[in-house]
Each structure stands twice: as C-alpha cells, then as structure tokens.
C-alpha cells in the first residue's frame, strides 16, 4: 500500500472573494484617516479635483474620493505631496483586506479605527505601510 510522505510546508490554495464597500464606507474610512489616522505623517489634505457633474454634491474632503475626485496629501516634514484617487484608495483597501484576511466588508467597517484607516491610505499611496 502506498503511503505518501507528509508535506511539512503544507498545501496552499488560493481563495478569491469579492468585498463590496459603499461610498459611505469609503467616506467613513477617510474620516477616520483624516481625523487622527494620518495626522502624524500628513499635515494637510487638499481637494484638487472634483468631476464637474459632482460639484456641490460633497460637504467634506472625505466625500470627494467616492465621487471620482482627487485629493492631495502633504507630507508633515518635507515638501512631498501625493495624489489620492478612488482607484488608488480601492487598491489600498484591497491590499489591507488581503493582508488582514477580511472575508467581508462588514467586519472591516464594524471594527475599523484610525490605525486601520492610516494603513489603508498608506497602502493606497505607497503600496506598503512606511510610516508608524
């Protein structure tokens, strides 16, 4: 009888899943980032662009990304700036969810805090968490 040798490294399978985040979820994560999450490395956030069809449809900078706008973030200690777009933010959100093995959006939204939002924005801008 054949007895296979155990694989000490384990066997890996890839599981893909889809997580859906609303515009409100995106805004909530950005509020957490702007109100304490990124303030140790980002001194200011400025609205750079809002699509014409959405002018007047936002109240805060945290609303702009979900509308397809662009924010500019200013480094706290240098003249460096970075542009944050919806595509970049969604990529950062994806990276964070994969890194932390989130299975659904609700779990992230129920437990997010300023540190979560900080990491998401850093993933969005730098593809890594480089501050903190």
N, C-alpha and C positions, 0 to 999 in steps of 0.2 A: 504494500500500500504506500502511495506517495504521501510524504509529509513535507509541506512547504516550510522553508525557513522563515521565521518571523522577520518582518521588516522593521527594524528598530527606528527608522526615520519616520515611520507612519506612511499613510497613503493620503494624498491630497486630492481633493475635488474642488472645483470652482463652482460656487453658487452665486448666481446673479439674481438681483431683486430690484424692484422699482419702488422708490420712495417719492411721494408727491408732497411738495411744500407749496402752500398758498402764498399769495402776495402779502397777506397779513403775517404769515410765518416769517417771511424774509424781512419784513419791516421790524418785527419783534426781535429778531436776531441782531439786526443792525442797531436798534435802540440799545440793546444790551452791550454791543460793542462800543458805541459812541458814548454811553453814559457810565463808563468805568472799565470796559474791557480793554480798549486800545489806548487809553489816555496816557499810559506810561511811555509809549513809543511814538504816538501820533499827537501832534499839538493842535491840529486843526483839520476839519473836513469842509470842503467847499463844493458846492454844486457847480459842475462845469457845463452840463448839457441836460436838457430835458426835451424829448421829442415834441414838436410843435402841437401835435394832437393831444398832448397831456399837460400842456401849460395850464396852470391854475388848478390842476387836479391833485396837487400834493400840498401837504402842510409842512412837512419836515424833510430834512435831507434823507432820513431813513426810508421815506416813501419813494424816492427817486429811482433807486435801482430796479425795483419791480416794474416800474413804468418804462424801462429801457433807457434810462438816463445814465449819466456818468458822474461819479464823484471823484474829487481829487483829495488825496490824503497827504498831509505834510509831516515829514519826519520831525521828531521833537528835538533832535540835536544836530541836524545838518540841513542843507538846502534841498535834500532829496524829496521828491514827490512821486506818488503812484496813482494811477487811474484805476478805479474800481468800476467794473461794468457788471451787468447781470450775468453774462457768460462766465466771467471770472469768479463771481460770487458763487454761482451754481457749481463750478468746478471745485472751489474750496469747500463747499458744503458736501459734495460727493467725497472728496478726499477725507474729510473729517468723519463722515459716516462710515466709510470703509475702514479707516484706522481704528475706530471705536466699535465696530461691528454692530451698528444700529440696524435693526430689522424693519423698523417703520418710523415714519416722520413723527408720529405722536409721542413716542418715547423720547426722542430728542427734544421736542418742544416742551414736554412736561418737565424735563429735568435740566433745561439749558440755564446757563448763568453767564456772567461777564467773561469768565475764563473760556467757556465754550465758544462764545461769540468772537473773542480775541483769536482763538486758534483758527476758526473758520475764515476770518478775514486775512490772517497771515497765510493760510493755505491758498486763498484766492489770489493774493498778491505775489507770494514768493514760492509757492509750491512746497512750503515747509514752514515749520514754526521756528523762527530765527530769533525772536525776542522773548525774554522771560523764561 
